[in-house]
Amino acid sequence: MPEIRIENLTHTFGKGQPNELTVLDNINLTFESGSFNAIVGTSGCGKSTLLKMMAGLFAPSDGTMKLDEQIIQGTDRRRGMVFQQDAVFPWMTVARNISYGPRLRGASAADQREIEAKWTQAVGLKGFEDRWPRELSGGMRKRVDIGRVYANDPDVLLMDEPFGALDAQTKERMQSDLLDTWSQSRKTVVFVTHDLEEAIFLADKIVVMSARPGRVHHIEEITLPRPRTDAMRLTDEFIQIKRRLWEMLDH
Ligand SMILES: Nc1ncnc2c1ncn2[C@@H]1O[C@H](COP(=O)(O)OP(=O)(O)OP(=O)(O)O)[C@@H](O)[C@H]1O
């Protein structure tokens, strides 16, 4: 499993123009192979920009971003991205959505059925294979999104507030289920969120960013044991981490 290394990365939108805006300033980060990482910070500190660069959607104005020593350039199936808004195709059933990537790459019908069965089960959608997205709740559509990214078997999962639009209870269920899926394959995950509790519950490492321009303010290693359980959210250790991180954020 690969490691992501970000070195001396700076990004300025509209460089050289009167309205140029430096959103990321000298970022140095390593996301270890197989680790679950979260990025938190106030709105506008550049979290999504950093994640989109890791996806290869655009290049930094300065510095490098490497995956296994190779400079990240352009999008690649090895780096799967889940956005806040679900990207489910409304004209495909749940199963067809999930096997979309492999089908595009020419997987046989038998392989597609196998992938559909594996991932509908893994993301908790068994029994819903033939449903249409319009028949699903927001949480279920998110499950389709995650299943579809996993079905591509990426090495890295980049998640931009994937549960941001869900109610609190659904969100907690999705977090636990995501950890279950992740623990079976240990892909390298980078998860952007506003929600400190979500970051602490999920991650091995939390990057706290400060804004204007976005910089790495602090890195918190989370040593809570795995598997994580909902009861841990109420422990003193958890609450103390949350309080400490909350005080670091620019409010
Ligand atoms: N394509 C773009 N062109 C110009 N400015 C941009 C572009 N994309 C983002 N920005 C600016 O860059 C800054 C960082 O945006 P970004 O979306 O990365 O922040 P964020 O930390 O993810 O915010 P949020 O938590 O609100 O999603 C913002 O000031 C935003 O307006």
The ligand as an SDF file (V2000), in Angstrom:
LIG
                    3D

 31 33  0  0  0  0  0  0  0  0999 V2000
  -10.8820   27.3090   -8.4440 N   0  0  0  0  0  0  0  0  0  0  0  0
  -10.6940   28.3050   -7.5530 C   0  0  0  0  0  0  0  0  0  0  0  0
  -10.3300   29.5410   -7.9630 N   0  0  0  0  0  0  0  0  0  0  0  0
  -10.1000   30.5340   -7.0610 C   0  0  0  0  0  0  0  0  0  0  0  0
  -10.2050   30.3910   -5.7220 N   0  0  0  0  0  0  0  0  0  0  0  0
  -10.5510   29.1790   -5.2670 C   0  0  0  0  0  0  0  0  0  0  0  0
  -10.8250   28.0690   -6.1560 C   0  0  0  0  0  0  0  0  0  0  0  0
  -11.1430   27.0020   -5.4000 N   0  0  0  0  0  0  0  0  0  0  0  0
  -11.0960   27.3980   -4.1150 C   0  0  0  0  0  0  0  0  0  0  0  0
  -10.7400   28.7070   -4.0400 N   0  0  0  0  0  0  0  0  0  0  0  0
  -10.5330   29.4720   -2.7930 C   0  0  0  0  0  0  0  0  0  0  0  0
   -9.5460   28.7920   -2.0400 O   0  0  0  0  0  0  0  0  0  0  0  0
   -9.8250   28.8680   -0.6590 C   0  0  0  0  0  0  0  0  0  0  0  0
   -9.8110   27.4760   -0.0820 C   0  0  0  0  0  0  0  0  0  0  0  0
  -10.9270   26.7410   -0.5890 O   0  0  0  0  0  0  0  0  0  0  0  0
  -11.1900   25.2220   -0.1870 P   0  0  0  0  0  0  0  0  0  0  0  0
  -12.4820   24.8160   -0.7960 O   0  0  0  0  0  0  0  0  0  0  0  0
   -9.9970   24.4140   -0.4680 O   0  0  0  0  0  0  0  0  0  0  0  0
  -11.3510   25.3620    1.3910 O   0  0  0  0  0  0  0  0  0  0  0  0
  -11.9430   24.3410    2.4520 P   0  0  0  0  0  0  0  0  0  0  0  0
  -11.0280   24.4100    3.6170 O   0  0  0  0  0  0  0  0  0  0  0  0
  -12.1580   23.0230    1.8380 O   0  0  0  0  0  0  0  0  0  0  0  0
  -13.3340   25.0300    2.7850 O   0  0  0  0  0  0  0  0  0  0  0  0
  -14.7170   24.3580    3.2280 P   0  0  0  0  0  0  0  0  0  0  0  0
  -14.4450   23.7140    4.5400 O   0  0  0  0  0  0  0  0  0  0  0  0
  -15.6280   25.5410    3.3420 O   0  0  0  0  0  0  0  0  0  0  0  0
  -15.1060   23.4010    2.1580 O   0  0  0  0  0  0  0  0  0  0  0  0
  -11.1560   29.6110   -0.5340 C   0  0  0  0  0  0  0  0  0  0  0  0
  -10.8920   30.9480   -0.2200 O   0  0  0  0  0  0  0  0  0  0  0  0
  -11.7650   29.4930   -1.9040 C   0  0  0  0  0  0  0  0  0  0  0  0
  -12.5710   30.6020   -2.1910 O   0  0  0  0  0  0  0  0  0  0  0  0
  1  2  1  0
  2  3  1  0
  2  7  2  0
  3  4  2  0
  4  5  1  0
  5  6  2  0
  6  7  1  0
  6 10  1  0
  7  8  1  0
  8  9  2  0
  9 10  1  0
 10 11  1  0
 11 12  1  0
 11 30  1  0
 12 13  1  0
 13 14  1  0
 13 28  1  0
 14 15  1  0
 15 16  1  0
 16 17  2  0
 16 18  1  0
 16 19  1  0
 19 20  1  0
 20 21  2  0
 20 22  1  0
 20 23  1  0
 23 24  1  0
 24 25  2  0
 24 26  1  0
 24 27  1  0
 28 29  1  0
 28 30  1  0
 30 31  1  0
M  END
$$$$
